Structure formats: C-alpha cells, structure tokens
Amino acid sequence: MALVAQFTPLPNRTALGARWKALEAQADAAFFLSWTWVGAWLASYDVRPELLAVTDEAGADVALALVGHAMMPRLLGRTATLSLNQSGDGQADRPYVEYNGLLAARGREAEAATAAIAALSRRRDWRALRLSGIAPDSPLLDMPCWTKRRVDASPVYQVDLDGVRGVAGDYLSLLSANTRSQIRRAIKDHGGGLPHVARAGANEVAPWLAEMAALNSGRHADNAWDDPAFRGFVTTIVEQGRASGAVDLLRFTDAGGVVGLLVNFVHRGQALNYQSAFADPRTGKDKPGLLCHAAAVDHYAARGLALYSLLAGKDRYKQSLSTCQESLDWWVIERFSPRLAAEAALRYILKRPASA
C-alpha cells in the first residue's frame, strides 16, 4: 500500500518530540534533522510551522518534516512561500539548517520523498518552495515545477580523521606548506604546543557562552551573536545536547589564557563545527582560529571519530584546514504565476543573480 502524506497543525513539543525521537531511532538522518536541533529551534523561536507526516497503512510515521508558510519578499513583491524545516522568517531561520530533508525511516527515503512531493503538489496556497542546505542529489528536487533555481551552492570542507590517524596523528603533514607554516608559527607564539582542550560541564555552559558572545562582539556585520534570540538558541542546544554527548562546548587555553571556544555537534561518528569565537592574535602572525581547529582535530581523532566538518561556507580558512570536501545546495522551486514570470524576465534583463 502506498504511503500517505498529510499536513497537520504542529503538535505540542512533548508529543512531537516523542514521535520525532522514535522515528529518529529508525533513520540515518543528519544532525540537523535530529530532535536535538529541531527541539531547540522550536523552543527558542516563536514559530508554528506545520507538520508534514508520511505514514504507512498502520498509521506509523515513516517520514516527518516541518514546513513553514510565509509571504516572502521578491523583486516584484511578496510571494507565498513554503520552507522545508524553516519558518520563512529571517530572524527565526538564523540558526541556518544544513543537510536538510525529510527525517525518514532507513531504507524508505525514496518512497517517503515521493509521498511528500505528492502532498506538496496538492497544496494550492504557495508559489515558491525553499529547499535550503540540501544534498545535490536530494530526491525532493524531482518535484514537478514551472522552474527551479539553485540560488546558492557551498562547499563543505572536512578533515578525514582516519587519514589523520593514518599519519600517526601528524595532521599538519596533510595540509599545504603555507598552512603548516602558519600553524607552526602560531604554535611557537603560544609556547610550543597546541592549546589545551576542555569540554564544558553543566556549570561552565553559561559563562563560556557569555565569553563567546563577548569575543564575537563587534567583529562582524550582521553578527548573529548580537541577536538575543540566537544566543538563546545556542544556549538551549548546548544545554540539551551536552549531557547526551550530541553537542560539545569546547574551550581552548594555554599559559597565556583563553585562545578560543567552539560549539560542535557530534553525530554518527562525525564532529561538526557550528560556532566559534577566538581571542585577539597575540602577535602579528598569530592564528588563534587555526590553532583551535587544529587542536579540535587532534581531540576528535583521539576519540576515534571519522570526520571533522567545518560545515558549509566558502571561507578560505576552511579550505586551508580541510583534507576532503562535499557540497550542499540552496534551491527555490517555483510554480507558474504571471508575477514570477515577469520577475524572471526582469532578472534576465538586469542580469540579476538567482540569489537576488
């Protein structure tokens, strides 16, 4: 019997959490589809996406996803837009989902995607569908549409920790001569070794996150750490994930004091660097960020993990630290409407990029 997919109002978090965690135990999903992530997001923001549930003939969950509905700004006015596992509100979506998709039972991903596509196609209340941070081969891209636009593509730079162990832990030998030189020079500036790594206990979470916020203050335009809601989200996900081992808050120090802090997710043998904060360089050629990541690589290689991921981003430092990579895409799937057709023509005339 074919699977059935339907949209329902969002259940209360207790009921949804029970369903989500039960299905998660049967799935090979990414961390960003885990209840640790989803539950923290729902607890931190005033959002009420709908629940998309794909069920079998017995009514058991085969796939789950959250779907936000919002009138989102476009070149020629606001457009009714659905967002997979996002709300459509810019502030609430600042946590930045990656490895997006359906939370689906192992081995049933393809048929669940087919049922979800059918349910989305039956809805008549949208003109655009956002699929953010999805794999390039996501089956959700098979959805029938008038047009689909890839608005961004990003590398995901990673370190193969099996490779690090294969060179007896000499991670620097796997990097370019220039990156090795920068890290070794910074090591010399810090007393001849990598920083000490400490993992936050329950009593360290609040002061260490406050330290991260202070170190990040004023360093970036449109800084997420300046947003109280985002800081609340990070606090929630660290507090909820720390005890289970799903989230690490790491602090790096040496004789000169703090070097930096990282918030990392630990999931299915991989460590994923989500947030960072670094002290000011101590010399003109100091690289506290490179030192902290190099120390994190050593830390996770010693723990037996398979991969250290720097997550999506085109930053030069991520490429310099990596030994392998993959990619994620951001797509907008559109139905025909006269306004979107006019926008497409205008975009072509003005040579505007797809992300505009």
C-alpha positions as CSV (number, residue, x, y, z in Angstrom):
1,M,0.0,0.0,0.0
2,A,1.2,3.5,-0.9
3,L,2.3,5.8,1.9
4,V,0.0,8.7,2.9
5,A,1.4,12.2,3.5
6,Q,-0.6,15.0,5.1
7,F,-0.1,18.3,6.8
8,T,-1.4,18.9,10.3
9,P,-1.0,21.8,12.8
10,L,2.1,21.5,14.9
11,P,1.5,19.2,17.9
12,N,2.8,20.3,21.3
13,R,6.5,19.9,21.8
14,T,6.2,16.9,24.2
15,A,4.0,14.9,21.7
16,L,6.1,15.9,18.7
17,G,9.3,15.1,20.5
18,A,8.2,11.6,21.3
19,R,7.2,11.0,17.6
20,W,10.4,12.6,16.3
21,K,12.8,10.7,18.5
22,A,11.0,7.4,17.8
23,L,11.5,7.9,14.1
24,E,15.0,9.3,14.5
25,A,16.0,5.9,16.1
26,Q,15.0,4.2,12.8
27,A,16.7,6.8,10.5
28,D,20.1,7.6,9.1
29,A,19.4,11.4,9.3
30,A,21.8,14.3,9.7
31,F,22.2,16.1,12.9
32,F,20.1,19.0,11.6
33,L,17.1,16.6,11.4
34,S,17.6,15.3,14.9
35,W,15.3,16.3,17.8
36,T,18.3,17.9,19.5
37,W,18.3,20.5,16.7
38,V,14.6,20.6,15.9
39,G,13.5,20.7,19.5
40,A,16.0,23.5,20.4
41,W,14.8,25.6,17.4
42,L,11.1,25.2,18.3
43,A,11.9,26.0,22.0
44,S,13.9,29.2,21.1
45,Y,11.7,30.9,18.5
46,D,8.0,31.8,18.3
47,V,7.4,29.8,15.1
48,R,4.5,27.5,14.3
49,P,5.4,25.6,11.1
50,E,3.0,22.8,10.0
51,L,3.9,19.2,10.5
52,L,4.3,17.1,7.3
53,A,3.8,13.4,8.3
54,V,4.2,10.5,5.9
55,T,2.6,7.4,7.4
56,D,2.2,3.7,6.4
57,E,-1.1,1.7,6.3
58,A,-0.9,1.2,10.1
59,G,-0.6,4.9,10.7
60,A,3.1,4.7,11.8
61,D,5.4,7.5,10.9
62,V,7.7,6.8,8.0
63,A,8.9,10.4,7.5
64,L,8.5,13.8,9.3
65,A,9.3,17.4,8.4
66,L,8.4,20.9,9.4
67,V,7.0,23.2,6.7
68,G,6.8,27.0,7.3
69,H,4.5,29.2,5.3
70,A,5.2,32.9,4.8
71,M,4.8,35.8,2.4
72,M,8.5,36.3,1.5
73,P,9.9,39.4,-0.3
74,R,10.8,39.1,-4.0
75,L,11.8,41.5,-6.7
76,L,8.1,42.3,-7.6
77,G,6.5,41.9,-4.2
78,R,5.9,39.2,-1.6
79,T,5.2,35.7,-2.7
80,A,3.5,32.8,-0.8
81,T,6.4,30.6,0.1
82,L,6.8,27.2,1.8
83,S,10.2,26.5,3.6
84,L,11.3,23.0,4.4
85,N,12.4,22.8,8.1
86,Q,12.4,26.6,8.3
87,S,9.8,29.2,9.1
88,G,10.3,31.8,6.3
89,D,11.1,34.4,8.9
90,G,14.7,35.7,8.6
91,Q,15.4,36.1,12.3
92,A,14.0,32.7,13.2
93,D,15.9,31.0,10.4
94,R,19.3,32.4,11.6
95,P,20.3,29.0,13.0
96,Y,20.9,28.0,9.4
97,V,19.8,24.5,8.6
98,E,22.2,22.2,6.7
99,Y,21.9,18.7,5.4
100,N,18.2,19.4,5.1
101,G,15.5,17.0,4.0
102,L,12.9,14.6,5.4
103,L,13.5,12.6,8.6
104,A,12.8,9.3,7.0
105,A,12.9,5.6,8.1
106,R,16.0,3.8,7.0
107,G,15.5,2.3,3.5
108,R,12.3,4.1,2.9
109,E,13.7,7.5,2.0
110,A,12.8,7.4,-1.7
111,E,9.1,6.4,-1.3
112,A,8.7,8.9,1.5
113,A,10.0,11.6,-0.7
114,T,7.5,10.6,-3.4
115,A,4.7,10.8,-1.0
116,A,5.9,14.2,0.4
117,I,6.2,15.6,-3.2
118,A,2.6,14.5,-3.9
119,A,1.3,16.2,-0.7
120,L,3.2,19.4,-1.5
121,S,1.9,19.4,-5.1
122,R,-1.7,19.1,-3.9
123,R,-1.4,22.3,-1.9
124,R,-2.6,25.4,-3.8
125,D,-1.5,28.0,-1.2
126,W,2.1,28.6,-2.4
127,R,4.0,29.7,-5.4
128,A,7.6,29.1,-4.2
129,L,9.2,26.3,-2.1
130,R,12.6,26.8,-0.4
131,L,14.9,23.8,0.0
132,S,17.8,25.1,1.9
133,G,21.1,23.2,2.5
134,I,20.1,20.0,0.7
135,A,22.3,17.4,-0.9
136,P,22.8,17.9,-4.6
137,D,21.1,14.5,-5.3
138,S,18.1,15.1,-3.0
139,P,15.0,13.3,-4.3
140,L,12.9,16.3,-3.3
141,L,14.4,18.1,-6.4
142,D,12.3,15.7,-8.6
143,M,9.2,17.8,-7.7
144,P,7.2,18.9,-10.8
145,C,7.5,22.6,-11.2
146,W,7.5,25.6,-13.6
147,T,11.0,26.4,-12.8
148,K,13.6,25.7,-10.2
149,R,16.6,27.9,-9.3
150,R,19.7,27.0,-7.4
151,V,20.3,30.2,-5.5
152,D,23.5,29.1,-3.8
153,A,25.9,26.2,-3.7
154,S,28.5,25.8,-1.0
155,P,31.4,23.6,-0.3
156,V,31.5,21.7,3.0
157,Y,35.2,21.4,3.9
158,Q,36.1,18.5,6.1
159,V,39.0,16.7,7.7
160,D,39.2,12.9,7.3
161,L,40.2,11.8,10.8
162,D,41.0,8.3,9.7
163,G,43.6,9.9,7.5
164,V,45.0,11.8,10.5
165,R,45.3,8.6,12.4
166,G,46.9,7.1,9.4
167,V,49.8,9.5,9.7
168,A,50.2,8.8,13.4
169,G,48.3,12.0,14.3
170,D,50.5,14.3,12.3
171,Y,47.6,16.3,11.0
172,L,49.8,19.2,9.8
173,S,51.6,16.9,7.4
174,L,48.3,16.6,5.4
175,L,48.0,20.4,4.9
176,S,49.6,22.7,2.4
177,A,53.1,24.1,3.1
178,N,51.6,27.5,3.7
179,T,49.0,26.4,6.2
180,R,51.6,24.2,8.0
181,S,53.9,27.2,8.3
182,Q,51.1,29.5,9.7
183,I,50.1,26.9,12.3
184,R,53.6,26.1,13.3
185,R,54.5,29.8,13.7
186,A,51.4,30.3,15.8
187,I,52.3,27.3,17.9
188,K,55.7,28.9,18.6
189,D,53.9,32.1,19.7
190,H,51.8,30.1,22.1
191,G,54.6,28.4,23.9
192,G,55.4,25.5,21.6
193,G,52.2,23.4,21.7
194,L,48.6,23.3,20.7
195,P,46.1,24.8,23.2
196,H,44.6,22.6,25.9
197,V,41.1,21.4,25.2
198,A,38.4,21.4,27.9
199,R,34.7,20.4,27.4
200,A,32.1,22.3,29.3
201,G,30.4,20.8,32.3
202,A,26.9,21.9,33.4
203,N,28.3,24.8,35.4
204,E,30.6,26.1,32.6
205,V,27.9,26.4,29.9
206,A,26.6,29.9,30.8
207,P,30.0,31.6,31.5
208,W,31.7,30.0,28.5
209,L,28.8,31.1,26.1
210,A,28.9,34.6,27.6
211,E,32.6,34.6,26.8
212,M,31.9,33.5,23.2
213,A,29.4,36.4,22.8
214,A,31.9,38.9,24.2
215,L,34.7,37.6,21.9
216,N,32.4,37.9,18.9
217,S,31.0,41.3,19.8
218,G,31.7,43.9,17.1
219,R,33.7,41.6,14.8
220,H,31.1,41.0,12.0
221,A,28.5,43.0,10.2
222,D,25.0,41.5,10.9
223,N,26.5,39.3,13.7
224,A,24.2,36.5,14.8
225,W,25.7,36.8,18.3
226,D,24.2,40.3,18.6
227,D,20.8,38.7,18.4
228,P,19.4,37.7,21.9
229,A,17.2,35.0,20.3
230,F,20.1,33.4,18.5
231,R,22.2,33.4,21.7
232,G,19.2,31.8,23.4
233,F,19.1,29.1,20.7
234,V,22.8,28.3,21.1
235,T,22.4,28.1,24.9
236,T,19.4,25.8,24.5
237,I,21.0,23.4,22.1
238,V,24.2,23.3,24.1
239,E,22.3,22.6,27.4
240,Q,20.1,20.0,25.8
241,G,22.8,18.3,23.8
242,R,25.7,18.4,26.2
243,A,24.5,15.7,28.6
244,S,23.8,13.2,25.7
245,G,27.1,13.9,24.0
246,A,25.4,15.3,20.9
247,V,26.8,18.8,21.5
248,D,30.3,19.9,22.7
249,L,31.2,23.3,24.0
250,L,35.0,23.4,23.9
251,R,37.3,25.9,25.4
252,F,41.0,26.2,24.3
253,T,43.6,27.6,26.7
254,D,47.3,27.8,27.2
255,A,49.6,29.6,29.6
256,G,48.7,32.9,28.1
257,G,44.9,32.4,28.7
258,V,42.0,31.7,26.5
259,V,42.7,31.1,22.8
260,G,39.1,30.4,21.7
261,L,35.9,28.4,22.0
262,L,33.9,26.2,19.7
263,V,30.4,24.8,19.7
264,N,30.5,21.5,17.8
265,F,27.8,18.9,17.1
266,V,28.8,15.2,17.5
267,H,26.7,12.9,15.4
268,R,27.1,9.4,13.9
269,G,30.9,9.4,14.3
270,Q,31.4,13.0,13.0
271,A,32.1,16.3,14.7
272,L,30.5,19.4,13.1
273,N,31.8,22.8,13.9
274,Y,28.8,25.1,14.2
275,Q,30.0,28.2,16.1
276,S,33.4,29.7,17.1
277,A,34.9,32.6,18.9
278,F,38.6,33.4,19.2
279,A,40.8,35.7,21.2
280,D,42.7,38.5,19.6
281,P,46.0,37.5,18.0
282,R,49.0,37.8,20.3
283,T,51.4,38.7,17.6
284,G,51.1,40.0,14.0
285,K,51.3,36.5,12.6
286,D,49.3,34.6,15.3
287,K,46.3,32.5,14.1
288,P,44.2,31.6,17.1
289,G,41.4,30.2,14.9
290,L,43.7,27.8,13.1
291,L,45.2,26.7,16.4
292,C,41.8,25.9,17.9
293,H,40.7,23.9,14.9
294,A,44.0,22.0,14.7
295,A,43.6,21.2,18.4
296,A,40.0,20.1,17.8
297,V,41.1,17.8,15.0
298,D,43.6,16.1,17.4
299,H,40.9,15.9,20.1
300,Y,38.4,14.2,17.9
301,A,40.9,11.9,16.1
302,A,42.0,10.7,19.6
303,R,38.3,10.0,20.4
304,G,38.0,7.7,17.3
305,L,35.6,9.9,15.3
306,A,35.7,9.6,11.5
307,L,35.3,13.2,10.3
308,Y,35.7,16.8,11.5
309,S,33.4,19.0,9.4
310,L,33.6,22.8,9.1
311,L,30.1,22.8,7.6
312,A,29.0,24.9,4.7
313,G,31.0,28.0,3.9
314,K,33.4,29.4,1.3
315,D,35.8,30.8,3.9
316,R,39.5,30.5,2.9
317,Y,40.5,29.1,6.4
318,K,38.0,26.2,6.0
319,Q,39.6,25.2,2.7
320,S,43.1,25.5,4.2
321,L,42.3,23.2,7.1
322,S,40.5,20.5,5.0
323,T,41.6,17.3,3.6
324,C,38.3,16.5,1.8
325,Q,35.0,18.1,0.9
326,E,31.4,17.7,-0.3
327,S,28.8,20.3,-1.2
328,L,25.3,21.5,-0.3
329,D,22.7,23.4,-2.4
330,W,20.0,26.0,-1.8
331,W,17.1,25.8,-4.2
332,V,13.8,27.6,-4.8
333,I,11.2,25.6,-6.7
334,E,8.5,27.8,-8.3
335,R,5.0,27.3,-9.8
336,F,4.0,29.5,-12.6
337,S,2.4,32.8,-11.9
338,P,2.4,36.0,-14.1
339,R,4.3,37.9,-11.4
340,L,7.1,35.3,-11.2
341,A,7.2,35.1,-15.0
342,A,7.7,38.9,-15.1
343,E,10.3,38.7,-12.4
344,A,12.2,36.0,-14.3
345,A,12.2,38.2,-17.4
346,L,13.3,41.3,-15.4
347,R,16.1,39.2,-13.7
348,Y,17.3,38.2,-17.1
349,I,17.3,41.8,-18.4
350,L,19.1,43.1,-15.4
351,K,21.4,40.1,-15.2
352,R,20.5,39.7,-11.5
353,P,21.8,36.6,-9.9
354,A,19.5,33.8,-8.8
355,S,20.0,34.7,-5.1
356,A,18.8,38.3,-5.6
